[in-house]
Amino acid sequence: MPQKEVLLTYEGMKKMEEELEFLKTVKRREVAERIKVALGFGDLSENSEYDEAKNEQAQVEMKILDLENKLRNVKIIDEDEIDTKTVQVGNKVQVLDMEFDDKLEYTIVGSTEVDLAENKISNESPIGAALLGKKKNEVVEVQTPGGIVNFKVLKITRGL
């Protein structure tokens, strides 16, 4: 089965590469040391420190594999290619919540760079997916977990 393309900014790719490097070098060594110390405690059948260290080792290795797979399938979002006529990944979009007359601003990013604290939403999220392809002044109906929300697109800019 072909892997899904991973949309990332250049900055997002660098962060992912740095995390991978940290896991492969520092974190692997730390976990190996914890396993070595836990082995010194003797009987493995009742050694919770050993079990915890082995579980952490498995989690670290899974994360490494996940990051390697994502990096193999990266498509870098080139800011120069970001259009502001229609909403796409890499855009910052100002919308009006028509029910509450409230202006909101979202940056549409790939799923691996979501950061709700910075209003970076995934192109695969209900709001992100509904906004994709929309133009300024278009109204979009979004099915959210809280119900149907109507947004009017006010402004589309480059968001990266």
NUVO-192925 format. One line per field, with one value per residue: residue in one letter; chain; x negated, y, z of N, C-alpha, C, O, CB in turn. Coordinates in Angstrom, 3 decimals, padded with zeros to 6 digits. Atoms other than C-alpha are relative to their C-alpha. Glycine has a CB too. Layout:
residues N
residuo <- A; ...;
cadena <- A; ...;
n_px <- X; ...;
n_py <- Y; ...;
n_pz <- Z; ...;
ca_px <- X; ...;
ca_py <- Y; ...;
ca_pz <- Z; ...;
c_px <- X; ...;
c_py <- Y; ...;
c_pz <- Z; ...;
o_px <- X; ...;
o_py <- Y; ...;
o_pz <- Z; ...;
cb_px <- X; ...;
cb_py <- Y; ...;
cb_pz <- Z; ...;
//
This chain:
residues 160
residuo <- M; P; Q; K; E; V; L; L; T; Y; E; G; M; K; K; M; E; E; E; L; E; F; L; K; T; V; K; R; R; E; V; A; E; R; I; K; V; A; L; G; F; G; D; L; S; E; N; S; E; Y; D; E; A; K; N; E; Q; A; Q; V; E; M; K; I; L; D; L; E; N; K; L; R; N; V; K; I; I; D; E; D; E; I; D; T; K; T; V; Q; V; G; N; K; V; Q; V; L; D; M; E; F; D; D; K; L; E; Y; T; I; V; G; S; T; E; V; D; L; A; E; N; K; I; S; N; E; S; P; I; G; A; A; L; L; G; K; K; K; N; E; V; V; E; V; Q; T; P; G; G; I; V; N; F; K; V; L; K; I; T; R; G; L;
cadena <- A; A; A; A; A; A; A; A; A; A; A; A; A; A; A; A; A; A; A; A; A; A; A; A; A; A; A; A; A; A; A; A; A; A; A; A; A; A; A; A; A; A; A; A; A; A; A; A; A; A; A; A; A; A; A; A; A; A; A; A; A; A; A; A; A; A; A; A; A; A; A; A; A; A; A; A; A; A; A; A; A; A; A; A; A; A; A; A; A; A; A; A; A; A; A; A; A; A; A; A; A; A; A; A; A; A; A; A; A; A; A; A; A; A; A; A; A; A; A; A; A; A; A; A; A; A; A; A; A; A; A; A; A; A; A; A; A; A; A; A; A; A; A; A; A; A; A; A; A; A; A; A; A; A; A; A; A; A; A; A;
n_px <- -000.841; 000.842; -000.084; -000.630; 000.909; 000.042; 000.231; 000.752; 000.792; 001.423; 000.244; -000.582; 000.857; 001.218; -000.355; -000.189; 001.331; 000.682; -000.596; 000.484; 001.406; 000.003; -000.459; 000.976; 001.276; -000.123; -001.066; 000.338; 001.068; -000.597; -000.839; 000.906; 000.617; -001.028; -000.157; 001.214; -000.112; -001.096; 000.464; 000.811; -000.875; -000.231; -001.162; -000.767; -001.435; -000.618; 000.828; -000.824; 000.886; 000.380; -001.192; -000.225; 001.064; -000.240; -001.156; 000.460; 000.826; -000.923; -000.627; 001.017; 000.227; -001.198; 000.031; 001.062; -000.539; -001.039; 000.647; 000.714; -001.005; -000.515; 001.038; 000.128; -001.145; -000.193; -000.124; 000.229; -000.877; 000.824; -000.767; -000.130; -001.052; -001.282; -000.939; -000.907; -001.318; -000.826; 000.606; 000.786; 000.972; 000.978; -000.697; -000.642; -001.349; -000.853; -001.396; -001.006; -000.983; -001.209; -000.962; 000.437; 000.600; 001.326; 001.074; 000.994; 001.066; 000.616; 001.021; -000.241; 001.272; -000.120; -000.421; 001.093; 000.413; -001.130; 000.289; -001.234; 000.330; 000.343; -001.066; 000.426; -000.894; 000.315; -000.787; -000.873; -000.997; -001.271; 000.058; 001.031; -000.459; -001.114; 000.506; 000.854; -000.577; -000.965; 000.502; -000.428; -001.444; -000.813; -000.502; 000.189; -000.681; 000.920; -000.542; 000.982; -000.558; -000.984; -001.126; 000.298; 000.469; 000.145; 001.087; 000.203; 001.427; 000.227; 001.334; 000.909; 001.376; 001.008; 000.053; 001.224;
n_py <- -001.179; -001.193; -000.905; -001.293; -001.129; -000.804; -001.403; -000.694; -001.174; 000.299; -000.057; 001.208; 001.128; -000.116; 000.406; 001.440; 000.590; -000.195; 000.937; 001.326; 000.079; 000.075; 001.334; 001.008; -000.141; -000.241; 000.758; 001.423; 000.233; -000.111; 001.174; 001.147; -000.114; 000.382; 001.460; 000.567; -000.178; 000.847; 001.389; 000.198; 000.234; 001.430; 000.726; -000.781; 000.273; -000.967; -001.200; -001.002; -000.961; 000.623; -000.013; -001.386; -000.376; 000.723; -000.644; -001.280; 000.319; 000.313; -001.249; -000.792; 000.624; -000.257; -001.415; -000.106; 000.552; -000.909; -001.194; 000.381; 000.182; -001.312; -000.734; 000.602; -000.392; -001.439; -000.968; -001.316; -001.071; -001.128; -001.225; -000.729; 000.611; -000.115; -000.907; -000.635; -000.128; 001.021; 000.542; 001.223; 000.206; -001.076; -001.282; -000.493; -000.334; -000.687; 000.340; -000.549; 000.953; -000.763; 000.105; -000.812; -001.223; 000.028; 000.234; 000.999; 000.151; 001.325; 000.324; 001.374; 000.727; 001.451; 000.589; 000.160; -001.294; -000.595; -000.626; -000.732; -001.209; -001.022; 000.067; 000.751; 001.147; 000.932; 000.004; 001.163; -000.241; -000.425; -001.403; -000.116; 000.647; -000.770; -001.267; 000.207; -000.311; -001.111; -001.323; -001.116; -000.288; 001.218; 000.523; 001.443; 000.672; 000.999; 000.926; 000.174; 000.822; -000.789; -000.336; -000.685; -001.370; -000.692; -000.976; -000.782; -000.258; -001.444; -000.352; 001.118; -000.459; 001.046; 000.176; 000.625;
n_pz <- 000.000; 000.048; -001.137; 000.215; 000.095; -001.217; 000.336; -001.044; 000.329; -000.146; -001.442; -000.574; 000.355; -000.814; -001.362; 000.019; 000.124; -001.286; -000.950; 000.371; -000.408; -001.463; -000.389; 000.406; -000.713; -001.441; -000.667; 000.054; -000.976; -001.335; -000.254; -000.120; -001.327; -000.977; 000.075; -000.600; -001.453; -000.465; 000.034; -001.204; -001.151; -000.140; 000.503; 000.971; -000.087; -000.913; 000.130; 000.684; 000.672; 001.269; 000.855; 000.426; 000.937; 001.256; 000.624; 000.538; 001.167; 001.094; 000.419; 000.707; 001.306; 000.816; 000.382; 001.009; 001.253; 000.469; 000.542; 001.231; 001.048; 000.380; 000.724; 001.336; 000.814; -000.183; 001.094; -000.586; 000.480; 000.432; -000.220; 001.259; 000.807; -000.693; 000.649; -000.954; 000.621; -000.641; -001.215; 000.156; -001.071; -000.038; -000.106; -001.210; 000.433; -000.971; 000.267; -000.891; -000.497; 000.295; -001.102; -001.132; 000.522; -000.601; 000.971; -000.401; 000.990; -000.008; 000.982; 000.462; 000.068; 000.083; -001.278; -000.960; -000.558; -000.713; -001.286; -000.271; -000.762; 000.995; 001.008; 001.178; 000.112; 001.076; 001.227; -000.089; -001.047; 000.607; 000.439; 001.032; 001.239; 000.562; 000.528; 001.175; 001.302; -000.074; 000.358; -000.846; -000.049; 000.076; -001.269; -000.067; -001.099; -000.544; -000.995; -001.072; -001.087; -000.737; 000.863; 001.261; -000.146; 001.277; 000.037; 001.218; 000.188; 000.086; 000.483; 000.221; 000.165; -000.210; -001.441; -000.513;
ca_px <- 000.000; -001.532; -002.291; -000.306; -002.138; -003.224; -002.861; -005.433; -006.965; -010.748; -010.804; -008.520; -010.761; -013.839; -012.059; -011.121; -014.704; -016.021; -013.563; -014.587; -018.272; -017.594; -015.682; -018.344; -021.286; -020.381; -017.089; -018.180; -021.299; -019.285; -016.842; -019.637; -021.282; -017.994; -017.667; -021.258; -020.670; -017.367; -019.038; -021.339; -018.327; -018.107; -014.963; -013.256; -009.884; -009.270; -011.392; -009.081; -012.017; -013.077; -009.511; -009.120; -012.465; -011.638; -008.242; -009.908; -012.415; -009.550; -007.869; -011.092; -011.662; -008.058; -008.459; -011.724; -010.042; -007.092; -009.338; -011.491; -008.364; -007.011; -010.330; -010.438; -007.091; -007.583; -006.352; -007.735; -005.272; -007.062; -005.893; -006.529; -003.960; -001.228; 001.711; 003.929; 006.883; 008.195; 007.552; 004.818; 002.228; -000.112; 002.544; 003.614; 007.378; 009.490; 013.107; 016.253; 018.284; 021.672; 023.641; 021.555; 020.284; 016.781; 013.619; 011.224; 007.904; 006.504; 003.319; 003.905; 001.054; 000.371; 001.516; -001.948; -002.313; 000.997; 000.676; 004.041; 002.398; 001.199; 004.444; 002.611; 005.225; 004.870; 006.001; 007.697; 009.656; 013.354; 012.729; 009.489; 010.981; 014.114; 012.068; 009.770; 010.467; 012.752; 012.370; 012.694; 016.333; 017.455; 019.575; 018.753; 020.827; 018.708; 019.890; 017.987; 018.316; 020.300; 022.698; 022.903; 020.954; 021.108; 017.970; 017.504; 013.978; 012.793; 009.119; 006.559; 002.842; -000.368; -000.641; -004.101;
ca_py <- 000.000; 003.363; 005.770; 008.976; 012.126; 014.176; 017.925; 019.926; 023.341; 023.421; 024.391; 021.471; 019.037; 020.350; 019.903; 016.357; 015.564; 017.013; 014.932; 011.810; 012.522; 013.077; 009.798; 007.828; 009.191; 010.561; 008.827; 005.364; 005.636; 006.766; 003.879; 001.349; 002.624; 002.265; -001.327; -002.074; -000.663; -002.524; -005.800; -005.314; -005.549; -009.278; -011.365; -010.074; -011.644; -009.056; -006.214; -003.275; -000.992; -003.438; -003.731; 000.067; 000.521; -002.162; -000.530; 002.852; 001.276; -000.091; 003.331; 005.059; 002.553; 002.963; 006.750; 006.433; 004.216; 006.608; 009.652; 007.811; 006.807; 010.345; 011.817; 009.360; 010.701; 014.419; 017.024; 020.427; 023.299; 026.001; 029.420; 030.874; 028.476; 029.316; 030.958; 033.465; 033.243; 030.016; 028.420; 025.779; 024.305; 027.082; 029.806; 031.898; 032.318; 034.876; 033.763; 035.128; 032.779; 033.888; 032.678; 034.553; 037.382; 036.455; 036.756; 033.811; 033.174; 029.769; 028.650; 025.538; 023.041; 019.368; 016.987; 016.651; 020.390; 020.990; 023.380; 024.472; 026.984; 028.840; 028.188; 025.875; 023.384; 020.364; 020.306; 017.037; 018.497; 019.288; 023.052; 022.775; 020.358; 022.497; 025.662; 024.119; 025.526; 028.300; 031.917; 035.239; 036.060; 032.438; 030.949; 027.429; 025.099; 022.948; 019.863; 019.975; 017.757; 020.635; 020.917; 022.820; 026.091; 028.614; 030.581; 033.388; 033.640; 037.212; 037.103; 034.635; 035.287; 033.290; 031.811; 030.320;
ca_pz <- 000.000; -000.976; 001.845; 002.144; 001.107; 004.147; 003.600; 005.550; 005.581; 005.342; 009.031; 009.910; 008.055; 009.903; 013.261; 012.305; 011.273; 014.552; 016.583; 014.668; 015.293; 019.026; 019.288; 017.418; 019.385; 022.808; 023.645; 022.461; 024.617; 027.666; 027.337; 026.801; 029.991; 031.901; 030.666; 031.703; 035.205; 035.536; 034.546; 037.525; 039.845; 039.198; 038.695; 035.530; 036.356; 039.106; 037.775; 036.987; 036.122; 033.408; 032.056; 031.948; 030.204; 027.606; 026.983; 026.545; 024.160; 022.050; 022.001; 020.961; 018.143; 016.933; 016.914; 014.963; 012.356; 012.124; 011.597; 009.027; 007.082; 007.151; 006.019; 003.095; 001.900; 002.519; 000.090; 001.010; 000.743; -001.231; -000.049; -003.514; -004.973; -002.460; -004.185; -002.366; -004.754; -003.214; 000.170; 000.153; 002.477; 003.535; 003.586; 006.528; 006.281; 008.098; 008.401; 009.938; 012.126; 010.841; 013.868; 016.460; 014.204; 015.325; 013.204; 013.393; 011.703; 010.815; 009.118; 007.003; 007.457; 006.846; 009.588; 011.153; 011.859; 013.634; 016.579; 017.928; 020.297; 017.168; 015.211; 012.804; 011.642; 009.419; 005.834; 006.848; 009.793; 009.256; 009.072; 007.074; 004.541; 004.121; 003.512; 000.873; -002.574; -001.309; -002.460; -000.691; 000.217; -000.216; 002.548; 003.660; 005.807; 008.111; 009.956; 013.266; 016.336; 017.903; 014.971; 011.697; 011.512; 008.654; 007.844; 005.353; 003.949; 004.537; 003.641; 002.239; 002.682; 002.684; 006.110; 006.335;
c_px <- -000.885; 000.253; 000.646; -001.069; 000.111; -000.366; -000.674; -000.593; -001.460; -000.352; 000.519; -000.833; -001.273; 000.269; 000.131; -001.353; -000.774; 000.543; -000.488; -001.441; -000.119; 000.399; -001.044; -001.288; 000.210; 000.997; -000.281; -001.042; 000.539; 000.798; -000.868; -000.670; 000.995; 000.207; -001.173; 000.062; 001.072; -000.391; -000.821; 000.837; 000.378; 001.252; 000.907; 001.507; 000.724; -000.726; 000.760; -000.866; -000.413; 001.176; 000.262; -001.035; 000.199; 001.208; -000.403; -000.860; 000.888; 000.664; -000.974; -000.228; 001.188; 000.002; -001.060; 000.510; 001.044; -000.624; -000.741; 000.976; 000.554; -001.026; -000.232; 001.082; 000.319; 000.174; -000.100; 000.948; -000.900; 000.833; 000.201; 001.130; 001.384; 000.830; 000.878; 001.381; 000.988; -000.764; -000.716; -000.955; -001.069; 000.631; 000.407; 001.351; 000.743; 001.442; 000.898; 000.946; 001.329; 001.035; -000.363; -000.621; -001.406; -001.042; -001.023; -001.062; -000.664; -001.120; 000.216; -001.354; 000.268; 000.242; -001.118; -000.430; 001.123; -000.477; 001.188; -000.255; -000.343; 001.025; -000.478; 000.839; -000.348; 000.914; 000.985; 001.070; 001.305; -000.045; -001.002; 000.448; 001.120; -000.480; -000.826; 000.754; 000.984; -000.687; 000.511; 001.495; 000.896; 000.423; -000.128; 000.718; -000.896; 000.716; -001.096; 000.597; 001.077; 001.218; -000.456; -000.362; -000.136; -001.069; 000.044; -001.488; -000.193; -001.314; -000.846; -001.396; -000.946; -000.237; -001.298; -001.076;
c_py <- 001.241; 000.890; 001.319; 001.085; 000.841; 001.428; 000.692; 001.289; -000.425; -000.041; -001.256; -001.228; 000.015; -000.447; -001.518; -000.713; 000.118; -000.964; -001.421; -000.196; -000.139; -001.404; -001.063; 000.062; 000.075; -000.939; -001.505; -000.353; 000.045; -001.250; -001.250; -000.005; -000.394; -001.512; -000.677; 000.085; -000.935; -001.480; -000.332; -000.265; -001.468; -000.493; 000.859; -000.200; 000.992; 001.343; 001.062; 001.034; -000.528; 000.056; 001.408; 000.434; -000.687; 000.598; 001.330; -000.224; -000.292; 001.270; 000.870; -000.566; 000.197; 001.442; 000.228; -000.493; 000.934; 001.240; -000.313; -000.173; 001.335; 000.768; -000.564; 000.501; 001.489; 000.716; 001.362; 001.013; 001.199; 001.272; 000.792; -000.542; 000.111; 001.111; 000.647; 000.247; -001.004; -000.553; -001.305; -000.129; 001.077; 001.380; 000.308; 000.528; 000.685; -000.285; 000.693; -001.123; 000.739; -000.063; 000.961; 001.330; 000.185; -000.293; -000.965; -000.076; -001.360; -000.042; -001.460; -000.671; -001.485; -000.570; -000.130; 001.303; 000.715; 000.555; 000.900; 001.274; 001.158; 000.061; -000.621; -001.268; -000.828; 000.185; -001.178; 000.167; 000.447; 001.436; 000.166; -000.568; 000.807; 001.304; -000.167; 000.293; 001.162; 001.320; 001.034; 000.262; -001.228; -000.409; -001.516; -000.537; -001.145; -000.854; -000.240; -000.914; 000.747; 000.388; 000.731; 001.454; 000.588; 001.073; 000.743; 000.303; 001.505; 000.340; -001.275; 000.582; -001.179; -000.091; -000.512; 001.026;
c_pz <- 000.000; 001.213; -000.413; -000.019; 001.278; -000.394; 001.170; -000.537; 000.142; 001.483; 000.696; -000.291; 000.845; 001.435; 000.092; -000.083; 001.315; 001.056; -000.274; 000.455; 001.521; 000.458; -000.296; 000.822; 001.507; 000.664; -000.007; 001.056; 001.426; 000.349; 000.165; 001.379; 001.088; 000.018; 000.688; 001.527; 000.558; 000.003; 001.244; 001.239; 000.153; -000.690; -000.897; 000.130; 000.919; -000.065; -000.797; -000.729; -001.378; -000.980; -000.541; -001.033; -001.348; -000.740; -000.617; -001.246; -001.215; -000.533; -000.792; -001.399; -000.930; -000.501; -001.081; -001.345; -000.607; -000.653; -001.298; -001.162; -000.478; -000.827; -001.395; -000.949; 000.091; -001.332; 000.669; -000.637; -000.297; 000.093; -001.292; -000.879; 000.638; -000.639; 001.075; -000.610; 000.598; 001.193; -000.320; 001.182; -000.111; 000.106; 001.434; -000.476; 001.145; -000.398; 001.017; 000.385; -000.059; 001.130; 001.133; -000.417; 000.580; -001.083; 000.593; -001.079; 000.189; -001.025; -000.365; -000.204; -000.220; 001.388; 001.029; 000.648; 000.747; 001.345; 000.318; 000.793; -000.941; -001.135; -001.311; -000.042; -001.230; -001.198; -000.006; 001.079; -000.650; -000.534; -001.132; -001.331; -000.664; -000.634; -001.275; -001.291; -000.001; -000.325; 000.996; -000.227; -000.169; 001.401; -000.046; 001.237; 000.458; 001.036; 001.028; 001.067; 000.805; -000.824; -001.250; 000.283; -001.405; 000.125; -001.324; -000.082; -000.219; -000.676; -000.116; -000.238; 000.107; 001.493; 000.563; 000.256;
o_px <- -001.760; 001.376; 000.497; -002.000; 001.211; -001.478; -000.167; -000.903; -001.754; -001.096; -000.148; -000.979; -001.716; -000.549; -000.311; -001.570; -001.484; -000.223; -000.810; -001.780; -000.924; -000.248; -001.269; -001.924; -000.162; 000.649; -000.069; -000.935; 000.171; 000.677; -000.602; -000.851; 000.629; 000.396; -000.989; -000.263; 000.873; 000.047; -000.845; 000.307; 001.026; 001.552; 001.551; 002.278; 001.933; -000.759; 000.686; -000.461; -000.484; 001.005; 000.546; -000.695; 000.000; 001.195; 000.012; -000.772; 000.606; 000.819; -000.603; -000.297; 001.003; 000.336; -000.836; 000.333; 001.062; -000.222; -000.686; 000.702; 000.719; -000.677; -000.639; 000.907; 001.452; -000.516; 000.756; 001.092; -001.518; 001.839; 001.224; 001.637; 002.374; 000.406; 001.157; 002.197; 002.167; -001.995; -000.157; -001.082; -001.609; -000.063; 000.688; 001.424; 000.843; 001.839; 000.462; 001.576; 001.574; 001.854; 000.518; -001.052; -001.771; -000.901; -001.449; -000.798; -001.053; -001.039; 000.265; -002.175; 001.403; -000.010; -000.835; -001.200; 001.018; -001.224; 001.245; 000.505; -000.148; 000.773; -000.006; 000.701; -000.880; 002.089; 001.878; 001.987; 001.298; 000.392; -000.693; 000.272; 001.166; 000.104; -000.903; 001.866; 001.434; -001.899; 001.418; 001.985; 002.120; -000.316; 000.220; 000.658; -001.301; 001.320; -002.093; 001.800; 001.960; 002.103; -001.653; 000.332; -000.628; -001.011; 000.349; -002.075; 000.337; -001.400; -000.770; -001.604; -000.536; -000.428; -001.452; -002.173;
o_py <- 001.356; 001.020; 001.773; 001.069; 001.115; 001.695; 000.670; 001.410; -001.469; -000.915; -001.801; -002.100; -001.031; -001.147; -002.137; -001.715; -000.809; -001.533; -002.162; -001.237; -000.932; -001.981; -001.962; -000.967; -000.852; -001.629; -002.174; -001.373; -000.785; -001.782; -002.080; -001.063; -001.064; -002.105; -001.637; -000.881; -001.571; -002.237; -001.473; -000.709; -001.837; -000.101; 001.799; 000.644; 001.181; 002.086; 001.087; 001.561; 000.227; 000.417; 001.573; 001.085; -000.064; 000.700; 001.651; 000.535; 000.177; 001.430; 001.469; 000.190; 000.389; 001.701; 000.986; 000.177; 001.151; 001.634; 000.467; 000.269; 001.547; 001.381; 000.171; 000.483; 001.907; 000.435; 001.743; 001.072; 001.762; 001.420; 001.457; 000.166; -000.350; 002.264; 000.019; 000.968; -000.700; -000.522; -002.188; 000.781; 001.332; 002.371; -000.586; 001.315; 000.156; -000.072; 001.095; -001.735; 001.651; 000.846; 001.604; 002.104; 001.260; -001.251; -000.821; 000.234; -001.731; 000.595; -002.322; -000.208; -001.949; 000.104; -000.190; 001.281; 001.909; -000.100; 002.051; 002.234; 002.323; 000.685; -000.246; -002.151; -000.320; 000.530; -001.235; -000.649; 000.866; 001.693; 000.791; 000.061; 000.915; 001.769; 000.758; -000.189; 001.601; 001.464; 000.779; 000.217; -001.105; -000.223; -002.155; 000.049; -001.993; -000.338; -000.898; -001.176; 000.121; 001.085; 000.848; 002.152; -000.080; 001.940; 000.162; 000.810; 002.080; 001.313; -002.162; 001.362; -002.281; 000.917; -000.588; 000.675;
o_pz <- 000.858; 001.700; -001.547; 000.785; 001.757; -000.848; 002.292; -001.722; 000.724; 001.927; 001.576; 000.566; 001.318; 002.032; 001.060; 000.598; 001.705; 001.833; 000.655; 001.018; 002.009; 001.332; 000.515; 001.050; 002.226; 001.622; 001.004; 001.737; 002.256; 001.453; 001.034; 001.982; 002.053; 001.080; 001.438; 002.217; 001.593; 000.870; 001.705; 002.258; 001.132; -001.818; -000.432; -000.326; 000.791; 000.916; -002.026; -001.765; -002.348; -002.145; -001.728; -002.020; -002.391; -001.966; -001.731; -002.211; -002.318; -001.743; -001.801; -002.368; -002.132; -001.657; -002.025; -002.363; -001.819; -001.748; -002.249; -002.278; -001.679; -001.836; -002.296; -002.167; -000.149; -002.312; 001.467; -001.858; 000.607; -000.601; -001.458; -001.749; 000.069; -000.722; 002.096; -000.036; 000.780; 001.220; -000.971; 002.001; -001.188; 000.329; 002.232; -001.420; 002.252; -001.544; 002.096; -000.477; 000.730; 001.265; 001.704; 000.437; 001.057; -001.842; 001.738; -002.241; 001.297; -002.075; 000.512; -000.996; -000.114; 002.386; 002.225; 001.609; 001.030; 002.071; -000.114; 000.671; -000.594; -002.166; -002.384; 000.804; -002.217; -001.068; -000.851; 001.170; -001.808; -001.656; -002.147; -002.375; -001.889; -001.613; -002.084; -001.507; -001.060; -000.164; 001.788; -001.355; -000.127; 002.368; -001.039; 002.318; -000.337; 001.977; 000.729; 001.056; 001.391; -000.329; -001.513; 001.023; -002.314; 000.997; -002.366; 000.874; -001.170; -001.426; 000.734; -001.167; 000.471; 002.172; 001.782; 000.690;
cb_px <- 000.956; 000.253; -001.394; 001.058; 000.312; -001.022; 001.327; -001.109; 000.355; -000.873; 000.660; 001.396; -000.350; -000.530; 001.315; 000.902; -000.781; 000.161; 001.539; 000.111; -000.771; 000.960; 001.296; -000.326; -000.746; 000.413; 001.345; -000.514; -001.117; 000.902; 001.018; -001.072; -000.512; 001.328; 000.108; -001.257; 000.335; 001.234; -000.835; -000.871; 001.255; 000.069; 000.800; -000.434; 000.227; -000.008; -001.358; 000.923; -001.260; -000.454; 001.234; -000.041; -001.383; 000.233; 001.126; -000.795; -000.922; 001.073; 000.520; -001.333; -000.282; 001.291; -000.286; -001.253; 000.618; 000.921; -000.969; -000.799; 001.138; 000.385; -001.300; 000.066; 001.205; -001.180; 001.370; -001.477; 001.134; -000.538; -000.696; -001.308; -000.326; -000.211; 000.871; -000.594; -000.104; 000.380; 001.069; -000.784; -000.633; -000.860; 001.229; -000.875; 000.759; -000.292; 000.213; 000.767; -000.342; 000.618; 000.056; -000.986; 000.890; -000.069; -000.685; 000.655; -001.047; 001.048; -001.464; 000.850; -000.834; -001.264; 000.588; -001.179; -000.513; 001.135; -001.364; 000.978; -001.179; -001.389; 000.551; -001.548; 001.464; 000.093; -000.928; -000.824; -000.502; 001.123; -000.375; -001.259; 000.486; 001.036; -000.833; -000.537; 000.678; 000.652; 000.421; -000.841; 000.343; -000.779; 001.490; -001.517; 001.426; -001.243; 000.485; -000.419; -001.125; -000.646; 001.010; 001.207; -001.364; 001.345; -001.379; 000.867; -000.574; 000.030; -000.683; 000.468; -000.356; -001.346; 001.044; -000.514;
cb_py <- -000.001; 000.783; 000.250; 000.289; 000.858; -000.583; 000.712; -000.899; 001.242; 001.051; 001.246; -000.202; 000.036; 001.454; 000.676; -000.408; 000.677; 001.459; 000.062; -000.209; 001.250; 001.057; -000.340; 000.166; 001.248; 001.434; 000.279; -000.377; 001.039; 001.238; -000.201; 000.033; 001.438; 000.708; -000.476; 000.732; 001.479; 000.212; -000.257; 001.203; 000.835; -000.350; -000.537; -000.359; -001.423; -000.539; -000.335; 000.704; 000.281; -001.472; -000.508; 000.945; -000.360; -001.514; 000.208; 000.783; -001.212; -001.001; 000.765; 000.022; -001.489; -000.285; 000.898; -000.805; -001.392; 000.412; 000.592; -001.306; -000.884; 000.805; -000.024; -001.526; -000.793; 000.599; -000.171; 000.438; 000.365; -000.211; 000.872; -000.056; -001.449; 000.276; -000.756; 001.317; -000.200; -001.140; -000.221; 000.002; -001.431; -000.060; 000.005; 001.126; -001.268; 001.558; -001.534; 001.185; -000.522; -000.506; -001.447; -000.773; 001.226; -001.061; 001.339; -001.399; 001.150; -001.102; 000.263; -000.024; 000.216; -000.625; -001.350; -000.623; 000.893; -001.045; 000.812; -000.884; -000.273; -000.275; 001.392; -000.329; 000.460; -001.424; -000.068; -001.245; 001.070; -000.123; 000.925; -000.696; -001.435; 000.300; 000.689; -001.433; -001.199; 000.070; 000.377; 001.286; 000.996; -001.152; 000.441; -000.366; -000.519; 000.677; -001.357; 001.378; -000.451; 001.233; 000.846; -000.083; 000.065; 000.619; -000.688; 001.327; -000.830; 000.613; 001.038; -000.896; 001.076; 000.303; -000.896; -001.049;
cb_pz <- 001.216; -001.295; 000.592; 001.091; -001.262; 001.039; -000.366; 000.559; 000.931; -000.746; 000.605; -000.518; -001.503; -000.014; 000.442; -001.179; -001.139; 000.481; -000.073; -001.515; -000.483; 000.601; -000.716; -001.466; -000.484; 000.252; -000.675; -001.397; -000.172; 000.083; -001.149; -001.122; 000.241; -000.315; -001.476; -000.525; 000.352; -000.876; -001.267; 000.236; -000.126; 001.430; 001.164; -001.397; 000.496; 001.446; -000.687; 001.007; 000.867; 000.224; 000.784; 001.209; 000.580; 000.279; 001.025; 001.068; 000.299; 000.472; 001.217; 000.796; 000.167; 000.813; 001.238; 000.427; 000.247; 001.168; 001.028; 000.218; 000.503; 001.246; 000.784; 000.095; 000.410; 000.759; -000.828; -000.184; 001.062; -001.454; 001.034; -000.761; -000.242; 001.513; -001.061; 000.490; -001.521; -001.002; 001.099; -001.350; -000.069; -001.218; -000.895; 000.754; -000.470; 000.048; 000.039; -000.663; 001.474; -001.283; 000.529; 000.824; 000.329; 001.137; -000.408; 000.237; 000.122; -000.291; 000.549; -001.331; 001.293; -000.632; -000.246; -000.676; -001.106; 000.207; -000.026; 000.750; 000.961; -000.573; -000.267; 000.036; -000.062; 000.500; -001.233; 000.278; 001.023; 001.020; 001.176; 000.443; 000.293; 001.086; 001.048; -000.023; -000.526; 001.403; -001.438; -000.304; -001.067; -000.693; 000.264; 000.032; -000.429; 000.623; -000.658; 000.616; 000.940; 000.525; 000.754; -000.978; 000.790; -000.453; 000.199; -000.005; -001.210; 001.378; 000.953; -001.214; 001.046; -000.779; 000.397; -000.971;
//
